[in-house]
Amino acid sequence: MAVRVFCNACFCEPRKATPRFIFTSCGHVICELCLQKGKKDECLICRTPCRTIFLSKQTNPDIQSLFMGIDTLCKKYSKEITQISEFQEKNRKHLLAYHREKRVKLEESLRKATQQMHQIQ
C-alpha cells in the first residue's frame, strides 16, 4: 500500500478536483493552493529556504520511492540486492578459481625445484 499523500498545511488529500501537490526540498508536501499562500522559495511549513517540484508520474524515481509502501520498496530492492549479490558472488568465484590455479602451478614448480635440489645434492 502506498503512503497516504496529504498537504502538510491544510491536510487535504489528492482527489480529481483538488489542486496538484508539491514536494519541498526540506521534505514537506504542500498543495498548490497552500503554496500560493506562502513566500516564493520558502517552505510554508518550516519557513526555511527550499526548492519545490510538482508530484506526478514523471517525478524522479528517488522521490517517488518516498511515497511507496514499505512492502513495495522491499520487493523492489530485494530484487536489486539479489542481482548485485549474484554478480559479486560470480566474480568472487572467478577470482578464487584463478588463485587456486596459480597456487597449483606454483606448488608444482616448487615440487620440481625441490626434486632438482635433491638430485644435485
N, C-alpha and C positions, 0 to 999 in steps of 0.2 A: 504494500500500500504506500502511495506517495505521501510525502509530508504535506499537511494542510497549509496552503498559502493564504495569508491574510495581511491586510495593511497594518503595520505596527503603530499607526496613528489613530485611525478610525475603526479598525478591526473588521472592515468589510472583507468579504471573500469574493473570489472571482465568480462571475456569472456572465451570461451572454450580454446582458445590458450594462454591466459595470465597466468602469474605465480599465485601462491597462495597468499593469503593476511594474514597478521599478525596483531594481536591486541596487543598493548603495555599496560603495567600496568599504564602508565601515560595517557592513553586514545587516543592514535593515531592509525591510520590504515596505514600500510605500505605494499607495495607489496614485494614479495620475492626478486625481482631484486634490489630494492632500499635498502632493508635491508642489502644486501651484500656490499653496498657502505659505510655503517656506521660502527661504532665500536661495538664490542661484548658487550652486556649488557648495551648499551647506546642508547637512543632514537635518531633517525636520525633527528627528528623534533625539539624537545626541549632540546636535549643534556643532559637529566637527566638520572641517572641510572634507568634501568627498566627491567622487565621480559617480555617475549613475548610468545604468543600462536598462533598457526595457526587457522584461522577461518574455520570451517567446520560444517557439520550437527551434529558432535559429540561434538562440543563446549558446555561448561557448559550453561544450560538454562538461568542463570542470565546474562551471557554475550550476549547470543543470543537475549535476550529481548532488549538490547540496539539498535539492528538493526531492530526491529519490528516497524511496523507502529503504530501510536498512537491509531487508531481505533481498531486494533487487540489487543493491550495491554488493552484498556478499556474493551473490551468484556471478555478477559481472567480474569482480576482482578475483574470485576463486578460479574462474576460467583463465584469466590472465596469469595469475600466480602459478597455476598448473603448467601452462605453456612455458613460462620462464624457467620453472624448476626442471622440466623435462629437457629443455635446451641446455641448461647448465650441467645437468647430470650427464648428458650425451658428451659434452665437451670434456668433463672430468674423466669419463671412461676412456675417451680417446687419448688424453694426456697420460693416464695411468698405463695404458697399453704401450705407448711409446717408451715410457721409462722402464717398464718391465722388459721390453725387447732390448733396450740399451743395456740393462743390467745383465741379461743373459749373455749378450755379446762380450761384455767386459769380464764376466766370470769365466767365459770360455778362453778369452785372451790370457787371463791370469793363470788358468789351469795349464795352458800351453807353455807360458813363460816359466812356471814352476817346474814343469816336466823338463824343459830345456836346461834349467839351472841344475836339476838333479843329475842329468846326463853329463853335464860339464864337470860336475864335482866327481 
